[in-house]
Amino acid sequence: MTRSAFVEPRELVAWLGAIQAQDYAGTKWAVGLRLARAGLGDEAVERAIATGSVLRMHVMRWTWQLVLPEDARWMLALVKPRLVARAKRRHETLDLDDATFRKSNDVLEKALRDGRHRTRQELATLLAAARIPVTGERLSHLLGRAELDAILSSGARRGKQFTYVHMDERAPLQRTPLSREEAIAGLALRYFRSRGPALLDDFIWWSGLTASEARMGLEATRSSLVSEVIDGRTYFHGEAPKPARAPRSGCHLLPPFDEYIVAYRNRDALIDERHIKLVNAGGGMLNPVVIVAGRVRGTWRRELAPDHVTIEVDLFDPPTPTEEREIERAAERFGSFLGKEPRIVRRAARGRSGSSRRAVNPGGARRAPGPRSATRGNRK
């Protein structure tokens, strides 16, 4: 992890290329903890998404991501062929064929052409009125295909409801579209520049590209990268200045699906194998984690109240007094981001007997610096 040089959400998203965004509240914190601008909290990140400064949509691996409007179309074009092919069998079982998608896209395109931000339910009602069934999983696949076809994008939330808006409202057509080769090379450069040291296998996993395409992207950008062989495996990262090594001390409370974890297929540099199931229990879930000196040392959860946020920390091993203070600083920063008083509840470390909990108010602890990117500088 490195100290942040970014002050606005779109600067960070531009550097990373995409940020995992399944858990919406966690996504906003993933952005906020990487920004250097003092006082920029949850509402500021929400505003960036609501105004379209950054977009929340399905891209890599057909999962939610934050991307820039100017990147949305070429990223969709890059991932669409493989995602459509992968979903073919499922679409057949749902009675979804090309004719149905064309009809659905036409309804959605017309519904969003007026510039309105429409909720999922509103779009479902319009599709049903056009005699396109939206029961079960069909609606998700109809909207997902329209997204891949660059018809709709994320809009501003209406209360707690998410909305969709026409893609042209958020990401106007590019005058000179990127070729597929240019798109793959650009994605590879952003990945290794922001997340290196990383393996080719890590990039294949994160991007969802085929092995041959990912290798082509790496080769196209290799002159801009530095390679290192560690334990017989070749890692790639950006040119000097190299990503700063993780500090010997320092704690960060990372949200679920954070890029620091999810951006890599190989996570042995981060998580002791004894604890992997506590972080990744299966089913695609990645729990929020406590990072101390670059490694996963436990998990955490939050519980919101009107005037405070309770942060329950569950460590794998007993912390040192210095680590205790670092955890308090991390909690203070999270509370500041939400505009709420943080209250820590520490579960007894798994290495200790009993299951007692200890509540602590970190008071006026100073803030801990946030990571600039997903960089794992301590892999060695």
C-alpha positions as CSV (number, residue, x, y, z in Angstrom):
1,M,0.0,0.0,0.0
2,T,1.2,3.5,-0.7
3,R,0.2,7.0,0.4
4,S,-2.4,8.5,-1.8
5,A,-1.8,11.2,-4.4
6,F,-5.4,11.3,-5.5
7,V,-7.9,13.9,-4.3
8,E,-11.0,13.0,-6.4
9,P,-12.8,9.7,-7.0
10,R,-12.4,9.8,-10.8
11,E,-8.6,10.3,-10.5
12,L,-8.4,7.1,-8.5
13,V,-10.7,5.2,-10.9
14,A,-8.6,6.4,-13.9
15,W,-5.5,5.0,-12.2
16,L,-7.0,1.6,-11.3
17,G,-9.0,1.3,-14.5
18,A,-11.9,-0.4,-12.6
19,I,-12.8,-0.9,-8.9
20,Q,-14.9,-3.9,-7.7
21,A,-18.3,-2.6,-6.7
22,Q,-20.7,-5.4,-5.6
23,D,-21.2,-4.1,-2.1
24,Y,-22.3,-0.5,-2.7
25,A,-21.5,0.9,0.8
26,G,-18.2,-0.9,0.7
27,T,-17.4,0.4,-2.7
28,K,-17.7,4.0,-1.6
29,W,-15.3,3.3,1.4
30,A,-12.9,1.5,-1.0
31,V,-12.7,4.8,-2.9
32,G,-12.6,7.0,0.2
33,L,-9.8,5.2,2.0
34,R,-7.6,5.7,-1.0
35,L,-8.0,9.5,-1.3
36,A,-5.7,12.0,0.2
37,R,-8.2,14.9,0.3
38,A,-9.1,15.7,3.9
39,G,-12.8,15.7,4.7
40,L,-13.9,13.9,1.6
41,G,-16.5,11.5,2.9
42,D,-19.3,9.1,1.9
43,E,-21.5,11.8,0.4
44,A,-18.7,13.0,-1.9
45,V,-18.2,9.6,-3.4
46,E,-22.0,9.1,-3.7
47,R,-22.2,12.4,-5.6
48,A,-19.5,11.3,-8.0
49,I,-21.5,8.2,-8.9
50,A,-24.8,10.0,-9.0
51,T,-23.5,12.7,-11.4
52,G,-21.8,10.2,-13.7
53,S,-18.3,11.3,-12.9
54,V,-17.7,7.6,-12.4
55,L,-20.1,4.8,-13.5
56,R,-21.1,1.6,-11.7
57,M,-21.7,-1.1,-14.1
58,H,-20.9,-4.8,-15.0
59,V,-17.6,-5.1,-16.8
60,M,-14.8,-7.5,-15.9
61,R,-16.1,-11.0,-15.2
62,W,-19.7,-9.6,-15.5
63,T,-19.4,-8.2,-12.0
64,W,-20.1,-4.7,-10.7
65,Q,-17.2,-2.3,-11.3
66,L,-16.6,1.5,-11.0
67,V,-15.2,2.8,-14.3
68,L,-14.8,6.1,-16.0
69,P,-17.4,7.2,-18.6
70,E,-14.7,7.5,-21.3
71,D,-13.7,3.9,-20.6
72,A,-17.1,2.3,-20.4
73,R,-17.7,1.6,-24.1
74,W,-14.4,0.1,-25.0
75,M,-14.4,-2.0,-21.8
76,L,-17.8,-3.3,-22.6
77,A,-16.8,-4.1,-26.2
78,L,-13.7,-5.9,-24.9
79,V,-15.5,-8.2,-22.5
80,K,-18.9,-8.7,-24.4
81,P,-18.0,-11.6,-26.8
82,R,-16.7,-13.9,-24.1
83,L,-19.5,-13.0,-21.6
84,V,-22.2,-13.6,-24.2
85,A,-20.7,-16.9,-25.2
86,R,-20.4,-18.0,-21.5
87,A,-24.1,-17.1,-20.8
88,K,-25.5,-18.9,-23.9
89,R,-26.5,-22.1,-22.2
90,R,-28.1,-20.2,-19.3
91,H,-30.0,-18.0,-21.8
92,E,-31.3,-21.0,-23.6
93,T,-32.8,-22.4,-20.3
94,L,-34.4,-19.0,-19.7
95,D,-35.8,-18.9,-23.2
96,L,-33.8,-15.8,-24.1
97,D,-32.6,-15.6,-27.7
98,D,-31.3,-12.9,-30.0
99,A,-34.7,-11.9,-31.1
100,T,-35.8,-11.4,-27.5
101,F,-32.8,-9.4,-26.7
102,R,-33.4,-7.1,-29.7
103,K,-37.0,-6.6,-28.7
104,S,-36.0,-5.9,-25.0
105,N,-33.2,-3.5,-26.0
106,D,-35.6,-1.6,-28.2
107,V,-38.0,-1.1,-25.3
108,L,-35.2,-0.1,-22.9
109,E,-33.6,2.2,-25.4
110,K,-36.9,4.1,-26.0
111,A,-37.7,4.2,-22.2
112,L,-34.4,5.9,-21.4
113,R,-34.2,8.2,-24.4
114,D,-36.1,10.9,-22.5
115,G,-33.2,11.4,-20.1
116,R,-35.1,10.0,-17.2
117,H,-33.4,7.9,-14.5
118,R,-35.6,4.8,-14.2
119,T,-35.6,2.1,-11.5
120,R,-35.3,-1.6,-12.1
121,Q,-38.9,-2.0,-11.3
122,E,-40.0,0.7,-13.7
123,L,-38.1,-0.9,-16.5
124,A,-39.5,-4.3,-15.6
125,T,-43.0,-2.9,-15.8
126,L,-42.3,-1.5,-19.3
127,L,-40.8,-4.8,-20.5
128,A,-43.8,-6.7,-19.2
129,A,-46.2,-4.3,-20.9
130,A,-44.3,-5.1,-24.2
131,R,-45.1,-8.8,-23.5
132,I,-41.5,-9.7,-22.6
133,P,-41.6,-11.9,-19.4
134,V,-39.4,-10.6,-16.6
135,T,-40.0,-13.4,-14.1
136,G,-37.2,-15.1,-12.2
137,E,-33.7,-14.4,-13.5
138,R,-34.9,-13.1,-16.9
139,L,-35.0,-9.5,-15.8
140,S,-31.3,-9.5,-14.6
141,H,-30.2,-11.1,-17.9
142,L,-32.2,-8.6,-20.0
143,L,-30.8,-5.6,-18.2
144,G,-27.3,-7.2,-18.3
145,R,-27.4,-7.7,-22.0
146,A,-28.6,-4.1,-22.6
147,E,-25.6,-3.0,-20.5
148,L,-23.2,-5.1,-22.6
149,D,-24.9,-3.6,-25.7
150,A,-24.1,-0.1,-24.4
151,I,-27.8,0.9,-24.1
152,L,-28.0,1.6,-20.4
153,S,-25.7,2.7,-17.6
154,S,-26.0,3.6,-13.9
155,G,-28.0,6.6,-12.9
156,A,-28.5,8.6,-9.7
157,R,-30.0,6.7,-6.7
158,R,-33.6,7.6,-5.9
159,G,-33.7,7.3,-2.2
160,K,-32.2,3.8,-1.7
161,Q,-33.2,2.6,-5.1
162,F,-30.7,2.3,-7.9
163,T,-31.6,3.7,-11.3
164,Y,-30.5,3.3,-14.9
165,V,-30.0,6.0,-17.5
166,H,-29.3,5.8,-21.3
167,M,-25.6,5.2,-22.0
168,D,-25.5,8.2,-24.3
169,E,-26.3,10.4,-21.3
170,R,-23.2,9.2,-19.4
171,A,-20.8,8.0,-22.0
172,P,-21.2,9.7,-25.4
173,L,-20.0,7.7,-28.5
174,Q,-16.2,8.0,-29.0
175,R,-15.2,9.5,-32.3
176,T,-12.3,7.0,-32.8
177,P,-13.0,3.7,-31.0
178,L,-10.1,1.7,-29.7
179,S,-9.2,-1.5,-31.6
180,R,-9.4,-4.7,-29.6
181,E,-5.7,-4.9,-29.5
182,E,-5.4,-1.4,-28.2
183,A,-8.1,-2.0,-25.5
184,I,-6.3,-5.1,-24.2
185,A,-3.0,-3.4,-24.1
186,G,-4.5,-0.4,-22.3
187,L,-6.2,-2.6,-19.7
188,A,-3.0,-4.6,-19.1
189,L,-0.9,-1.4,-18.6
190,R,-3.4,-0.1,-16.0
191,Y,-3.6,-3.4,-14.2
192,F,0.2,-3.9,-13.8
193,R,0.9,-0.3,-13.2
194,S,-1.6,0.1,-10.4
195,R,-1.6,-3.4,-8.9
196,G,1.9,-4.8,-9.5
197,P,3.9,-6.7,-8.5
198,A,1.4,-9.1,-10.1
199,L,1.5,-12.3,-12.1
200,L,0.1,-12.9,-15.6
201,D,-2.3,-15.3,-14.0
202,D,-3.5,-12.6,-11.7
203,F,-4.3,-10.4,-14.7
204,I,-6.1,-13.2,-16.5
205,W,-8.3,-13.7,-13.4
206,W,-9.1,-10.0,-12.9
207,S,-9.7,-9.1,-16.5
208,G,-11.7,-12.3,-17.5
209,L,-9.8,-12.4,-20.8
210,T,-8.5,-15.5,-22.3
211,A,-4.9,-16.5,-21.5
212,S,-3.8,-15.7,-25.0
213,E,-5.4,-12.3,-25.0
214,A,-4.0,-11.4,-21.6
215,R,-0.5,-12.6,-22.7
216,M,-0.8,-10.4,-25.8
217,G,-1.7,-7.4,-23.7
218,L,1.2,-8.0,-21.4
219,E,3.6,-8.3,-24.3
220,A,2.3,-5.1,-25.8
221,T,3.0,-3.2,-22.7
222,R,6.1,-5.0,-21.5
223,S,8.5,-2.2,-22.4
224,S,6.6,0.1,-19.9
225,L,6.9,-2.5,-17.1
226,V,9.5,-4.0,-14.9
227,S,9.7,-7.7,-14.3
228,E,11.1,-9.6,-11.3
229,V,11.4,-13.3,-10.7
230,I,10.5,-14.3,-7.2
231,D,10.4,-18.0,-6.1
232,G,10.4,-19.0,-9.7
233,R,7.4,-16.8,-10.7
234,T,7.6,-13.7,-12.8
235,Y,6.0,-10.6,-11.4
236,F,5.3,-7.3,-13.3
237,H,4.9,-3.8,-12.1
238,G,5.2,-0.2,-13.3
239,E,8.4,1.6,-14.1
240,A,10.1,3.8,-11.6
241,P,9.0,5.3,-9.3
242,K,8.2,1.8,-8.2
243,P,5.2,1.2,-5.9
244,A,6.3,2.0,-2.3
245,R,6.8,-0.9,-0.1
246,A,4.1,-1.5,2.5
247,P,4.8,0.2,5.8
248,R,6.1,-2.0,8.7
249,S,3.2,-0.7,10.8
250,G,-0.2,0.7,9.8
251,C,-3.7,-0.7,9.7
252,H,-6.5,-0.5,7.1
253,L,-10.1,-1.7,7.4
254,L,-10.8,-2.9,3.9
255,P,-14.4,-3.4,2.6
256,P,-15.7,-6.6,1.1
257,F,-14.4,-7.4,-2.4
258,D,-11.6,-4.8,-2.1
259,E,-9.2,-4.6,-5.0
260,Y,-6.3,-5.3,-2.6
261,I,-7.7,-8.9,-2.3
262,V,-10.0,-9.5,-5.3
263,A,-7.5,-8.3,-8.0
264,Y,-5.3,-11.4,-7.6
265,R,-5.8,-15.0,-8.2
266,N,-2.8,-15.8,-6.0
267,R,-3.3,-14.4,-2.5
268,D,-0.7,-16.3,-0.6
269,A,1.4,-13.1,-0.1
270,L,-1.5,-11.6,1.8
271,I,-3.3,-14.3,3.7
272,D,-2.0,-17.2,5.9
273,E,-3.4,-20.4,4.4
274,R,-4.9,-21.2,7.9
275,H,-7.2,-18.3,7.6
276,I,-8.2,-18.3,3.9
277,K,-11.7,-19.8,4.6
278,L,-12.4,-17.0,7.1
279,V,-11.8,-14.4,4.4
280,N,-13.1,-16.4,1.3
281,A,-15.6,-19.0,2.5
282,G,-16.7,-19.7,-1.1
283,G,-19.6,-18.7,-3.3
284,G,-17.7,-15.7,-4.6
285,M,-17.8,-13.9,-1.2
286,L,-14.8,-11.9,0.1
287,N,-15.3,-10.6,3.6
288,P,-14.1,-7.2,4.8
289,V,-10.6,-7.6,6.3
290,V,-8.2,-6.0,8.7
291,I,-4.8,-5.3,7.1
292,V,-1.8,-4.8,9.3
293,A,1.6,-4.2,7.8
294,G,0.3,-5.3,4.4
295,R,-1.2,-8.7,5.5
296,V,-4.7,-9.9,6.4
297,R,-4.8,-10.2,10.2
298,G,-8.5,-10.5,10.7
299,T,-12.0,-9.6,9.6
300,W,-14.4,-6.8,10.7
301,R,-18.0,-5.7,10.3
302,R,-19.9,-2.5,10.9
303,E,-23.2,-1.6,12.4
304,L,-24.7,1.8,11.8
305,A,-26.6,3.9,14.4
306,P,-27.8,7.5,14.0
307,D,-24.8,9.1,15.7
308,H,-22.2,6.4,15.7
309,V,-20.8,3.3,13.9
310,T,-19.9,0.2,15.8
311,I,-16.9,-1.6,14.3
312,E,-16.5,-5.2,15.4
313,V,-12.9,-6.4,14.8
314,D,-12.2,-10.1,14.9
315,L,-8.4,-10.8,14.7
316,F,-6.8,-14.1,14.0
317,D,-4.0,-13.6,16.5
318,P,-3.5,-11.3,19.5
319,P,-2.3,-7.8,18.5
320,T,0.6,-5.9,19.9
321,P,0.0,-2.7,21.7
322,T,1.2,-0.8,18.7
323,E,-1.2,-2.7,16.5
324,E,-4.0,-1.9,18.9
325,R,-3.3,1.8,18.4
326,E,-3.2,1.4,14.6
327,I,-6.5,-0.4,14.6
328,E,-8.0,2.6,16.6
329,R,-6.6,5.0,14.0
330,A,-8.1,3.0,11.2
331,A,-11.5,3.0,12.9
332,E,-11.2,6.7,13.5
333,R,-10.7,7.3,9.7
334,F,-13.7,5.1,8.8
335,G,-15.9,7.0,11.3
336,S,-14.7,10.3,9.8
337,F,-15.6,9.1,6.3
338,L,-19.1,8.3,7.5
339,G,-19.4,11.4,9.6
340,K,-20.1,9.2,12.7
341,E,-18.3,8.5,16.0
342,P,-16.5,5.1,15.7
343,R,-16.9,2.6,18.5
344,I,-14.7,-0.5,18.4
345,V,-15.8,-3.8,19.7
346,R,-12.9,-6.3,19.7
347,R,-13.5,-10.0,19.7
348,A,-11.0,-12.0,21.6
349,A,-8.3,-13.1,19.1
350,R,-8.8,-16.6,17.8
351,G,-5.6,-17.6,19.4
352,R,-7.0,-16.8,22.8
353,S,-9.5,-18.7,24.9
354,G,-13.1,-17.5,25.3
355,S,-15.2,-15.3,23.2
356,S,-15.4,-12.2,25.2
357,R,-15.7,-8.8,23.6
358,R,-14.1,-5.5,24.6
359,A,-15.6,-2.1,23.6
360,V,-13.3,0.8,23.0
361,N,-13.9,4.4,22.0
362,P,-10.8,5.5,20.0
363,G,-11.5,9.1,20.9
364,G,-9.2,11.6,19.1
365,A,-6.8,9.2,17.5
366,R,-5.2,10.6,14.4
367,R,-6.0,9.2,11.0
368,A,-4.0,6.5,9.3
369,P,-2.8,7.1,5.7
370,G,-4.9,5.3,3.1
371,P,-3.6,3.1,0.3
372,R,-3.1,4.8,-3.1
373,S,-4.0,1.7,-5.0
374,A,-4.3,-2.1,-4.8
375,T,-0.5,-2.4,-4.9
376,R,1.0,-5.2,-2.8
377,G,4.5,-4.0,-2.4
378,N,5.3,-6.5,0.3
379,R,5.0,-9.6,-1.9
380,K,8.7,-10.4,-1.5
